Amino acid sequence: MKAIFKGTFLHLITLSLLLVTTHANAALPIQKIQLDSGATLFFVEARTIPMINIGMDINAGSVFDQKGKKGIADMTANLLNKGAVVDGVKKDEAFVSDKISDLGAVFNASVSNELTSIRIKSLSKKAILDEVINLSAQMIANPSFEQKVLSREKSLEISGLLESQTRPEYLMSEQFTKMLYQGNPLGSIASVAELKKIEVDDLRKFHQTYYRAKNTNVVIVGDVSTQDAVQIANRLTQKLPKGATVDLSIPAFKPLPVKSAKEREVHISHPSTQAHIQMGIDSVPRNHPDYFPLLVGNYILGGGGFVSRLMTEIREKRGLAYSVSSYFIPSKYMGFFSASMQTKKDQSQKSVELLNQTIQEFVVKGPSDEEIIAAKSNLMNGFALRIDSNSKLLANVAGIAWNELPLDTLDTWTTQVEKVSKEDIQRVFKKYLDSERMITVVVGGN
């Protein structure tokens, strides 16, 4: 539900309370409020401890990096807390860091291919919270982007990347990503050459273009009232640019094509003592109705630790790996399935064959009734642990907001798991885990 609020702050609050969207009988009500700044607030009141957790998710992911300069989005977020114009005066990173520390608060920012995520944590005591919000709002809206800081952070990033490129797990993930996304900007990866090209003007342009209130979800969980939450969210976003934004559409993702086994498997030599193996395929986004059958089915296949099929077949019966697992990663625009393991180099081909065989046997035959009961029991009984702190709750609410899920998602989560049938699992695994499209990367094998 959307509304535009004008007039006095009192008028804003009155209309906000009337237009709050909640689940009528929700055990955990999430309020959705359209803010005067143009941003959208998702709020959960939690009074158990005198703390407040705040998230700002901005439609400013690395997918929007300038072509040839991958890393701009990440570097922009990285420098938010490393110097800002505060109350009209330029303050360096030492001031910002010391001030946040003195207030006992936490401020950090990170970037995924889809979005920029800012997380703030503070005591809810008004005097402290006011200072935290004031400083955070100015860091987000007015970062100074100093050249010397950028040069240092680029050097650190490049050093880290060069070190990562020596590790087999990074090489495996990099190659898997390239094969999975097939050139789509959602899967682009920064190179040393591109990082070196990033300049201060690139950060300023990216910030001005994408850090806009209209592009932002604010998520608040903690010891404040709805009225205070609205005020906090507006303060955090009111200094961001308003008005029209650039085109935020993302190129459509292309499903992996059917290819021969040889064309779908890549081997990378490496002097590591073990072979690293990753196998996978594209899948559904988070808001897809097949999400829950995939979730339950994957718990049985490879997500349930020692009770999973993959662990039983590969570790327990044959001793080919200490650990093997699979997972579905759903996101807003697409998802993917991945199974991975490490094994002795001379067992790599045998392990690839067994990994694929175990997955395809599950696709064809499906789970047993006993496996489904055990999987549902574990997922449902463990659900409380997913929301047992403000930070976990914030992460879940932020996911609901970003993926445009129903506000009662947390209330109905266990019901959705319980509803999954054996037929549902067999249907979705046959539909999405096509053996003729599955890609495989082996690093360090023979």
Residue pairs with C-beta under 8 A, 6 or more apart in sequence:
1 19
1 21
1 32
1 34
2 34
3 15
3 19
3 34
4 34
4 36
5 11
5 12
5 15
5 16
5 34
5 35
5 36
6 36
9 231
12 36
12 230
12 234
13 227
13 230
13 231
16 33
16 226
16 227
16 230
17 226
17 227
19 33
19 34
20 31
20 32
20 33
20 226
21 31
21 32
21 33
21 407
22 29
22 30
22 31
22 32
22 407
23 29
23 30
23 406
23 407
23 408
23 411
26 407
26 408
26 411
27 411
28 44
28 387
28 393
28 410
28 411
29 44
30 42
30 43
30 44
30 397
30 400
30 407
30 408
30 410
31 41
31 42
31 43
31 44
31 226
31 229
32 40
32 41
32 42
32 401
32 407
33 40
33 41
33 43
33 226
33 230
33 233
34 40
34 41
35 41
35 213
35 218
35 230
35 233
35 234
35 237
36 234
36 238
37 213
37 233
37 234
37 237
37 238
37 240
37 242
38 212
38 213
38 214
38 216
38 237
38 242
39 213
39 214
39 216
39 217
39 218
39 233
39 234
39 237
39 240
40 216
40 217
40 218
40 401
41 217
41 218
41 219
41 220
41 229
41 230
41 233
42 217
42 218
42 219
42 220
42 397
42 398
42 400
42 401
43 219
43 220
43 221
43 226
43 229
43 230
43 233
44 220
44 221
44 393
44 397
45 222
45 224
45 225
45 226
45 229
46 221
46 222
46 223
46 390
46 393
47 223
48 223
49 223
49 390
50 123
50 124
50 125
50 223
51 121
51 122
51 123
51 124
51 222
51 223
51 390
52 121
52 122
52 123
52 124
52 129
52 220
52 221
52 222
52 223
52 224
52 232
52 390
53 119
53 120
53 121
53 220
53 221
53 222
53 390
53 391
53 393
53 394
54 119
54 120
54 121
54 122
54 136
54 218
54 219
54 220
54 222
54 232
54 236
54 394
55 117
55 118
55 119
55 120
55 217
55 218
55 219
55 220
55 394
55 395
55 397
55 398
56 117
56 118
56 120
56 140
56 216
56 217
56 218
56 219
56 236
56 237
57 115
57 116
57 117
57 118
57 216
57 217
57 219
57 398
57 401
57 402
58 115
58 116
58 117
58 118
58 210
58 211
58 212
58 215
58 216
59 115
59 210
59 215
59 216
59 248
60 73
60 76
60 111
60 115
60 116
60 206
60 210
60 211
60 215
61 73
61 111
61 112
61 113
61 114
61 115
61 116
62 70
62 71
62 72
62 73
62 74
62 111
62 112
62 113
62 188
63 113
63 114
63 185
63 186
63 188
63 250
64 73
64 185
64 206
64 210
64 248
65 71
65 72
65 73
65 185
65 188
65 206
66 72
66 202
66 206
68 194
68 197
69 194
69 197
69 198
69 202
70 188
70 189
70 190
70 191
70 194
70 195
71 157
71 190
71 194
71 195
71 198
72 198
72 202
72 203
72 206
73 111
73 116
73 206
73 210
74 111
74 157
74 190
75 150
75 153
75 154
75 157
75 198
75 203
76 111
76 116
76 143
76 203
76 206
76 207
76 211
77 109
77 110
77 111
77 116
77 118
78 109
78 153
79 143
79 145
79 146
79 149
79 150
79 153
79 203
80 107
80 109
80 118
80 139
80 140
80 143
81 93
81 96
81 97
81 100
81 107
81 108
81 109
81 139
82 93
82 96
82 143
82 146
82 149
82 153
83 90
83 91
83 92
83 93
83 96
83 143
83 144
83 145
83 146
83 149
84 90
84 91
84 96
84 138
84 139
84 142
84 143
84 144
85 91
85 138
85 142
85 144
86 95
86 96
86 135
86 138
86 139
86 142
87 138
90 144
91 144
92 144
92 146
93 149
96 135
96 139
99 131
99 135
100 106
100 107
100 132
100 135
103 122
103 128
103 131
103 132
103 135
104 122
104 123
104 128
105 120
105 121
105 122
105 123
105 128
105 132
106 119
106 120
106 121
106 122
107 118
107 119
107 120
107 136
107 139
108 118
108 119
109 116
109 117
109 118
109 119
110 116
110 117
110 119
111 117
113 185
113 186
113 187
113 188
114 186
114 331
114 332
114 333
114 402
115 402
116 210
116 211
117 398
118 140
119 394
120 132
120 136
121 391
122 128
122 129
122 132
122 133
123 129
124 222
124 223
124 224
129 224
129 232
133 232
133 235
133 236
134 235
136 236
137 235
137 236
137 237
137 238
137 239
138 239
140 211
140 236
140 239
140 240
141 211
141 239
141 240
142 239
143 203
143 207
145 200
145 203
145 204
145 207
146 200
147 200
150 198
150 199
150 200
150 203
154 195
154 196
154 198
157 190
157 195
158 192
158 195
158 196
161 190
161 191
161 192
161 195
162 192
164 170
165 171
168 270
168 272
168 274
168 276
168 443
168 444
169 276
169 443
171 268
171 270
171 443
172 268
172 276
172 277
172 278
172 340
172 441
172 442
172 443
173 278
174 189
175 266
175 268
175 441
175 443
176 278
176 280
176 338
176 439
176 441
177 187
177 189
178 187
178 189
179 256
179 266
179 439
179 441
180 187
180 256
180 280
180 282
180 336
180 439
181 187
181 188
181 253
182 254
182 256
184 251
184 253
184 254
185 250
185 251
186 250
186 251
186 253
186 333
186 334
208 241
209 245
209 246
210 245
210 246
211 240
211 241
212 240
212 241
212 242
212 243
212 245
213 237
213 238
213 240
213 241
213 242
214 242
214 243
214 245
215 245
215 248
216 237
216 240
217 398
217 401
217 402
218 233
218 236
218 237
219 394
219 397
219 398
219 401
220 229
220 232
220 233
220 394
221 390
221 393
221 394
221 397
222 390
224 232
250 333
253 282
253 333
253 334
255 282
255 437
256 281
256 282
256 437
256 438
256 439
257 437
258 434
258 436
258 437
259 436
259 437
264 437
264 438
264 439
264 440
265 352
265 439
265 440
265 441
265 442
266 439
266 440
266 441
266 442
267 442
267 443
267 445
268 441
268 442
268 443
268 444
269 444
270 276
270 443
270 444
271 444
272 345
272 443
272 444
273 345
273 444
274 342
274 343
274 344
274 345
274 444
275 342
275 343
275 344
275 345
275 347
275 348
275 351
275 442
275 443
275 444
275 445
275 446
276 340
276 342
276 442
276 443
276 444
277 340
277 341
277 342
277 343
277 348
277 351
277 352
277 355
277 440
277 441
277 442
277 443
277 445
278 338
278 339
278 340
278 440
278 441
279 338
279 339
279 340
279 352
279 355
279 356
279 359
279 438
279 439
279 440
279 441
280 336
280 337
280 338
280 339
280 438
280 439
281 336
281 337
281 432
281 433
281 434
281 437
281 438
281 439
282 334
282 335
282 336
282 337
282 437
283 294
283 328
283 329
283 330
283 334
283 335
283 336
283 337
283 432
284 290
284 291
284 294
284 330
284 334
284 335
284 432
285 330
285 331
285 332
285 333
285 334
285 335
285 403
286 330
286 331
286 332
286 335
286 399
286 403
286 405
287 332
287 403
287 404
287 405
288 330
288 335
290 428
290 431
290 432
291 328
291 330
292 416
292 417
292 419
292 420
292 424
293 420
293 424
293 425
293 427
293 428
294 328
294 337
294 428
294 429
294 432
295 328
295 379
295 417
295 420
296 372
296 375
296 376
296 379
296 417
296 420
296 425
297 362
297 367
297 420
297 425
297 428
297 429
298 326
298 327
298 328
298 337
299 308
299 375
299 378
299 379
300 308
300 309
300 362
300 367
300 371
300 372
300 374
300 375
300 425
301 308
301 309
301 310
301 326
301 358
301 359
301 362
301 367
301 429
302 308
302 309
302 310
302 311
302 324
302 325
302 326
302 327
302 339
303 325
303 326
303 327
304 311
304 374
304 375
304 378
305 311
305 325
306 316
307 374
308 325
308 326
309 358
309 362
310 324
310 325
310 326
310 339
310 341
310 355
310 358
310 359
311 323
311 324
311 325
313 354
313 358
314 320
314 321
314 324
314 341
314 351
314 354
314 355
314 358
315 321
315 322
315 323
315 324
318 354
320 341
320 343
320 344
320 347
320 350
320 351
320 354
321 341
321 342
321 343
321 351
322 342
323 341
323 342
324 339
324 340
324 341
324 355
325 339
325 340
325 341
326 337
326 338
326 339
326 340
326 359
327 337
327 338
328 335
328 336
328 337
329 335
329 336
329 337
329 338
330 403
331 403
332 402
332 403
332 404
337 432
337 433
339 355
339 359
341 351
341 355
343 351
345 444
345 445
345 446
346 446
348 442
348 444
348 445
348 446
349 445
349 446
352 440
352 442
352 445
356 435
356 438
356 440
359 433
359 435
359 438
360 433
360 435
362 429
363 429
363 430
363 433
363 435
364 430
366 422
366 425
366 426
366 429
367 375
367 422
367 425
369 422
372 420
372 422
372 425
376 417
376 418
376 420
379 414
379 417
380 414
380 417
380 418
383 413
383 414
386 392
386 396
387 393
387 396
387 410
396 410
397 410
399 405
400 406
400 407
400 409
400 410
406 412
